Amino acid sequence: MTIGGVSLGSAAGSPAGGAVGSAIRTPLPARPEATEATKAAEATALRAHLLAARLAGPVATPREKSLRSYRLFAARDPRGTLGLTPAREWGEADVLALMARRCGVPADPARTGGPDVIDPGRTLDALDAFAERLSAVAARRGAVLLGTGHPRPLLGFYAGLADALSAAGCIVLTPAQGRCVDITTRFGVRLRQLDYVRGVAMVREPGARSISGETGAHTHSPLPLRVALEGLAELGGPLPDLVIGDHGWACGAGQLGLEVIALADADDPAPFVGEAEGRIAAVVPLDDAVRSRYYRPLTRYVLNRACLSQ
């Protein structure tokens, strides 16, 4: 299979496993569209939650960590690009300016310490754009692939979307389950295994199992996305009409020309560059490492906006 001019061959390791996708259910009736007053009230309530949970506003991400990530991206270091090859040169100042526009971080390069800042208004606007893409793929009962490099905090958010999309008649793809992939970490190359929980892809240490996803491994690598697509190619299954994820799942898919919506923190410039270059459809700026329950109101918000909540 060739995607975006890149050939996807068979990966070394265990054979591809898992199903192409979950069975298509009879779609449930769509939720009636909310009134403008209801939408405004929901947005006001969510804005307050974003600030209270520190998903936006001053966040736990240190400013120095964000600036370091911007330097890595400008240098095209794989630790910063997350599988995205920029279409043009992005200097450190360019990346900072972009993040100030898209995420709301302070634009002053002299501000080098303290917590970074995410504008909750930008988060809300991006969630609305995110919901529009969910609604569109649900309307055509498309195939979707969901994956996360942050399974501990974000699994529940994505799993809620997977449940709703499946109920709407979408195919939730789960290819190459159990396949192994070598991933470079700060401790060297480590073997990881592709797994799915409630329709959401992640990687684990081989042999680790948990239905809650708590043993899922953190990764920024785009390689699990490539392995999943290779599994689809081997099974002759459909390509995803929409990829939903973060880090390498989002950037790797955007690089290959697939439609993508994503979540990203203030220290992850690659998805925002992908959005600026037209390769990622929507990126929601937020802290991606708070407690998992704090993302539940975001799930409800986007499903309500997409008329997918039941």
C-alpha positions as CSV (number, residue, x, y, z in Angstrom):
1,M,0.0,0.0,0.0
2,T,1.2,3.5,-0.8
3,I,-0.1,6.5,1.1
4,G,1.1,10.0,0.4
5,G,3.8,8.7,-1.8
6,V,5.2,6.5,1.0
7,S,5.1,2.7,0.5
8,L,4.0,0.7,3.6
9,G,5.5,-2.7,3.5
10,S,5.3,-5.5,6.1
11,A,6.9,-4.7,9.4
12,A,9.3,-7.1,11.1
13,G,8.1,-8.8,14.2
14,S,5.0,-10.8,15.0
15,P,2.3,-11.2,12.3
16,A,-0.4,-8.7,12.0
17,G,-3.4,-9.4,14.2
18,G,-6.6,-7.8,15.2
19,A,-9.7,-7.1,13.3
20,V,-10.0,-4.5,10.5
21,G,-12.7,-2.8,12.5
22,S,-15.6,-3.3,14.8
23,A,-18.9,-4.5,13.4
24,I,-21.1,-1.7,12.0
25,R,-24.1,-1.2,14.3
26,T,-27.5,0.2,13.3
27,P,-27.0,3.9,13.8
28,L,-28.7,5.5,16.7
29,P,-30.8,8.6,16.1
30,A,-28.8,11.8,16.0
31,R,-29.1,14.1,19.0
32,P,-31.1,17.2,18.1
33,E,-28.9,20.2,17.5
34,A,-28.7,22.4,20.6
35,T,-30.0,26.0,20.6
36,E,-27.5,28.9,20.5
37,A,-28.3,29.7,24.1
38,T,-27.6,26.1,25.1
39,K,-24.3,26.1,23.1
40,A,-23.2,29.4,24.8
41,A,-24.0,28.0,28.2
42,E,-22.1,24.8,27.5
43,A,-19.1,26.8,26.3
44,T,-19.1,29.1,29.3
45,A,-19.3,26.0,31.7
46,L,-16.5,24.3,29.8
47,R,-14.3,27.4,29.8
48,A,-14.6,27.5,33.6
49,H,-13.7,23.8,33.8
50,L,-10.7,24.2,31.6
51,L,-9.3,26.9,33.9
52,A,-10.2,25.1,37.1
53,A,-8.6,21.8,36.0
54,R,-5.6,23.6,34.5
55,L,-6.3,22.2,31.1
56,A,-5.9,25.7,29.9
57,G,-4.8,29.0,31.4
58,P,-1.5,28.6,33.3
59,V,-0.8,24.9,32.9
60,A,1.7,22.5,34.4
61,T,3.9,22.4,31.3
62,P,7.1,24.4,32.2
63,R,7.9,27.2,29.9
64,E,11.5,26.1,29.5
65,K,10.3,22.6,28.4
66,S,8.1,24.3,25.7
67,L,11.0,26.4,24.4
68,R,13.3,23.4,24.3
69,S,10.7,21.6,22.2
70,Y,10.5,24.5,19.8
71,R,14.3,24.4,19.4
72,L,14.2,20.7,18.7
73,F,11.4,21.2,16.1
74,A,13.3,24.0,14.4
75,A,16.4,21.7,14.2
76,R,14.2,19.0,12.7
77,D,15.1,16.7,15.6
78,P,12.8,13.6,15.5
79,R,12.1,14.1,19.2
80,G,10.4,17.4,18.1
81,T,8.9,16.6,14.7
82,L,7.0,13.4,15.8
83,G,6.9,12.0,12.3
84,L,6.1,15.2,10.5
85,T,8.5,16.6,7.9
86,P,7.8,20.3,7.6
87,A,7.1,21.6,4.1
88,R,9.2,24.7,4.8
89,E,11.9,25.9,7.1
90,W,10.7,26.8,10.6
91,G,13.1,28.7,12.7
92,E,12.8,28.8,16.5
93,A,11.2,32.3,16.3
94,D,8.7,31.1,13.7
95,V,7.7,28.2,15.9
96,L,7.2,30.4,18.9
97,A,5.1,32.9,16.9
98,L,3.0,30.1,15.6
99,M,2.4,28.6,19.1
100,A,1.4,32.1,20.3
101,R,-1.2,32.3,17.6
102,R,-2.6,28.8,17.7
103,C,-2.1,27.9,21.4
104,G,-1.9,31.3,23.2
105,V,1.5,30.8,24.8
106,P,3.4,34.1,25.5
107,A,5.1,35.4,22.4
108,D,8.0,37.0,24.3
109,P,11.1,34.8,23.8
110,A,12.6,36.5,26.9
111,R,10.0,34.8,29.1
112,T,11.9,31.6,29.8
113,G,10.5,30.4,33.2
114,G,7.4,29.5,35.1
115,P,4.3,27.7,33.8
116,D,3.3,28.0,30.2
117,V,-0.1,29.3,29.2
118,I,-2.8,28.1,26.9
119,D,-5.7,30.4,25.9
120,P,-9.0,28.7,26.8
121,G,-10.7,30.6,24.0
122,R,-8.5,28.9,21.5
123,T,-9.1,25.6,23.1
124,L,-12.9,26.0,22.8
125,D,-12.6,27.2,19.2
126,A,-10.5,24.1,18.3
127,L,-12.9,21.8,20.1
128,D,-15.7,23.2,17.9
129,A,-13.6,22.5,14.8
130,F,-12.7,19.0,16.2
131,A,-16.5,18.3,16.6
132,E,-17.3,19.4,13.0
133,R,-14.9,16.7,11.7
134,L,-16.5,14.1,14.0
135,S,-19.9,15.0,12.8
136,A,-18.8,14.8,9.1
137,V,-17.2,11.3,9.4
138,A,-20.3,10.1,11.4
139,A,-22.6,11.4,8.7
140,R,-20.9,9.2,6.1
141,R,-20.3,6.3,8.5
142,G,-16.6,6.4,7.7
143,A,-13.8,4.4,9.0
144,V,-11.9,5.9,12.0
145,L,-8.6,5.1,13.7
146,L,-7.9,6.3,17.2
147,G,-4.5,6.2,18.8
148,T,-2.7,7.8,21.8
149,G,0.8,8.2,23.1
150,H,-0.6,9.3,26.4
151,P,-2.9,6.3,27.4
152,R,-3.0,7.0,31.1
153,P,-4.7,10.4,30.9
154,L,-6.3,10.4,27.5
155,L,-7.6,6.8,26.9
156,G,-11.0,7.7,28.4
157,F,-11.4,10.8,26.1
158,Y,-10.7,8.8,23.0
159,A,-12.7,5.8,24.1
160,G,-15.8,7.9,24.6
161,L,-15.4,9.1,21.0
162,A,-14.9,5.6,19.7
163,D,-18.1,4.4,21.5
164,A,-20.1,7.3,20.0
165,L,-18.7,6.9,16.5
166,S,-19.4,3.1,16.5
167,A,-22.9,3.7,17.7
168,A,-23.4,6.2,14.8
169,G,-22.4,3.4,12.3
170,C,-18.7,4.2,11.8
171,I,-16.1,1.4,11.5
172,V,-13.6,1.7,14.4
173,L,-10.4,0.2,13.0
174,T,-8.3,-2.0,15.2
175,P,-5.6,-3.5,12.9
176,A,-2.3,-5.2,13.8
177,Q,-3.2,-5.9,17.4
178,G,-0.2,-7.6,19.1
179,R,2.3,-6.6,16.5
180,C,5.7,-5.6,17.9
181,V,7.6,-2.4,17.0
182,D,11.0,-1.1,18.1
183,I,10.7,2.4,19.5
184,T,13.6,4.7,20.4
185,T,13.2,6.1,24.0
186,R,15.5,8.1,26.2
187,F,16.6,4.8,27.6
188,G,17.5,3.4,24.2
189,V,15.5,1.2,21.7
190,R,12.7,-0.7,23.4
191,L,10.4,-3.3,22.1
192,R,6.7,-2.3,22.3
193,Q,3.5,-4.1,21.3
194,L,0.5,-2.5,19.7
195,D,-2.7,-3.0,21.6
196,Y,-6.3,-1.7,21.7
197,V,-8.6,-0.8,24.6
198,R,-12.2,0.1,23.8
199,G,-11.1,0.8,20.2
200,V,-8.2,3.0,21.0
201,A,-4.7,2.1,19.9
202,M,-1.6,2.4,22.2
203,V,1.6,0.5,22.8
204,R,2.6,-1.6,25.8
205,E,5.6,-3.4,27.1
206,P,5.3,-6.9,25.7
207,G,3.3,-9.1,28.1
208,A,1.7,-6.2,29.9
209,R,-2.1,-6.3,29.9
210,S,-4.7,-4.1,31.6
211,I,-8.2,-3.4,30.5
212,S,-7.9,0.0,32.0
213,G,-5.0,0.9,29.8
214,E,-2.9,2.0,32.8
215,T,0.0,-0.2,31.6
216,G,0.1,1.5,28.3
217,A,3.4,3.1,27.5
218,H,4.0,6.8,26.8
219,T,5.4,7.4,23.3
220,H,5.8,10.2,20.8
221,S,6.8,7.8,18.0
222,P,4.9,7.7,14.6
223,L,5.9,4.1,14.2
224,P,2.8,2.5,15.8
225,L,0.7,4.4,13.3
226,R,2.7,3.0,10.5
227,V,2.4,-0.5,11.9
228,A,-1.4,-0.1,12.1
229,L,-1.6,1.0,8.5
230,E,0.6,-1.9,7.4
231,G,-1.8,-4.2,9.2
232,L,-4.7,-2.7,7.3
233,A,-2.8,-3.2,4.0
234,E,-2.2,-6.8,4.7
235,L,-5.9,-7.4,5.6
236,G,-7.1,-5.5,2.5
237,G,-9.1,-3.2,4.9
238,P,-10.2,0.3,4.3
239,L,-7.9,3.2,5.0
240,P,-9.2,5.5,7.8
241,D,-11.4,8.3,6.7
242,L,-10.3,10.1,9.9
243,V,-7.4,9.6,12.4
244,I,-8.0,10.9,15.9
245,G,-5.0,11.1,18.2
246,D,-2.0,12.9,19.5
247,H,1.8,13.0,19.1
248,G,3.1,10.5,16.5
249,W,-0.3,9.1,15.8
250,A,-1.5,12.5,14.6
251,C,1.7,13.7,13.0
252,G,2.5,10.4,11.3
253,A,-1.0,10.3,9.8
254,G,-0.8,13.9,8.7
255,Q,2.5,13.3,7.0
256,L,0.9,10.5,5.0
257,G,-2.0,12.7,3.8
258,L,-4.7,11.2,5.9
259,E,-7.4,13.4,7.5
260,V,-6.4,14.0,11.2
261,I,-7.8,15.8,14.3
262,A,-5.6,16.0,17.3
263,L,-4.9,17.1,20.9
264,A,-1.6,18.8,21.7
265,D,0.1,20.5,24.6
266,A,2.0,23.7,24.6
267,D,5.3,21.8,24.3
268,D,4.2,19.9,21.2
269,P,4.6,22.3,18.2
270,A,4.6,19.6,15.5
271,P,0.8,19.1,15.3
272,F,0.3,22.9,15.2
273,V,2.8,23.1,12.3
274,G,0.9,20.3,10.6
275,E,-2.3,22.3,11.0
276,A,-0.7,25.5,9.7
277,E,0.6,23.6,6.7
278,G,-2.8,22.1,6.0
279,R,-1.9,18.5,6.9
280,I,-3.9,18.3,10.2
281,A,-7.5,19.5,10.1
282,A,-7.8,20.6,13.7
283,V,-5.6,20.7,16.8
284,V,-6.9,21.3,20.3
285,P,-4.5,23.1,22.6
286,L,-4.6,21.8,26.1
287,D,-2.5,20.2,28.9
288,D,-2.4,16.5,27.9
289,A,-1.3,15.1,31.2
290,V,-3.8,16.0,33.8
291,R,-6.0,13.4,35.6
292,S,-8.1,11.4,33.2
293,R,-11.4,12.3,34.7
294,Y,-10.8,16.0,33.9
295,Y,-11.2,15.2,30.2
296,R,-14.7,13.8,30.5
297,P,-16.4,17.2,30.2
298,L,-14.5,17.7,26.9
299,T,-15.8,14.4,25.6
300,R,-19.4,15.4,26.4
301,Y,-18.8,18.8,24.8
302,V,-17.5,17.6,21.5
303,L,-20.1,14.9,21.3
304,N,-22.9,17.4,22.0
305,R,-21.4,19.7,19.4
306,A,-21.2,16.9,16.9
307,C,-24.8,15.8,17.7
308,L,-23.5,12.3,18.7
309,S,-24.3,12.2,22.4
310,Q,-27.1,9.9,23.5
